[in-house]
């Protein structure tokens, strides 16, 4: 064979070998398997990947025993759990319809239930060990506090101004609660403005869980700015109150109204036509119309001296605040206090109804000064206790940064 032909054959062999090697390489690459990484899921203090997870909500008619029975827990075991778990930690007879629950089951051949987790609210939950070591404990989901600022302008009402910015209705309730002694929210004017520095709670840094607190606010009503800053003047009581930029309390001895977001449907009068009795007579109270079931508040601290029912008053509550002042609340759908009970300003004492001589849902609010029924809007009512002199310096220091931040927030335009 000639040398030229030999060289040609060698080139063919090298080329064939290279092709085979390339095919083998492709084959090896195609056979490489990519393993899927399963994320670790942690919740309620457990790694949920280690369990079979059952999630559901409490339905009408559900019982703790039936829920566990459906998962294979014997009745004797359920009885043992209910006997050993303290009702103060977990009361199996008081499951609330709509509350979520979780059952963690072992990944064994039997799928043995090991834990029952009950969500008391968005943040708080109770874990019941239903395995060998029966026990129960309360805990909380991790909560992050985020500081927020907002400003708004009134076009028609506060709720609308909040919702137009996608803000929680809870924020409007918080703001109206702060200013309920100094601003009549039924008399807001177009162009009134507000600004706030506040904190929100988030579960796992992402799920909204409500308002933590309002640090400071300013509400410009009829051209006058009303500042408000939170401050704990008495750490022993643990109550936070609001004061203005001069350390004067926003709170008054009495609330302006016994309920929130109502309207006055009939004022105190010496001669009013009674819509039920169809005759003219004195109306020694102020009627606040509101939806049926609206909570009614005690307008000041005091002691319940009557909680009863009469044909005219319907369900009613009467509260003595001191030797000078007494208030009464009529036509409730339901009373929430008993005689002799001490109540604080803002405590829910009943709910709006139309019992007794009433044509529609409202509360008739009556007011006594030294035993004489009077119009509360014509009284020079006392203010709340001011900040103690020895705390004023600390108060001004504590609000300085919040006020600076508040003042830097631009007002929104209409």
Secondary structure, 3 states (H helix, E strand, C coil): CCHHHHHHHHHHHHHHHHHHHHHHHHHHHHCCCCCCCCCCCEECCEEHHHEEEEEEECCCCCCHHHHHHCCCCCHHHHHHHHHHCCCCCCCCCCCCCCCEEEEEEECCCCCCEEEEEEECCCCEEEEEECCCCCEEEEEECCEEEEEEEEEEECCCCHHHHHHCCCCCHHHHHHHHHHCCCCCCCCCCCCCCEEEEEEEEEEECCCEEEEEEEEEEEEEEECCEEEEEEEEEEECCCCEEEEECCCCCECCECCCCCCCCCCEEEECCEEEEEECCCCEEEEECCEEEECCCCCEEECCCCEEEEEEEEECCCEEEEEEECCCCEEEEEEEEEEECCCCCCEECCCCEEEEEECCCCCCCCEEEEEEEECCEEECHHHCCCCECCCCCHHHHHHHHHHHHHHHHHHHHCCCCCC
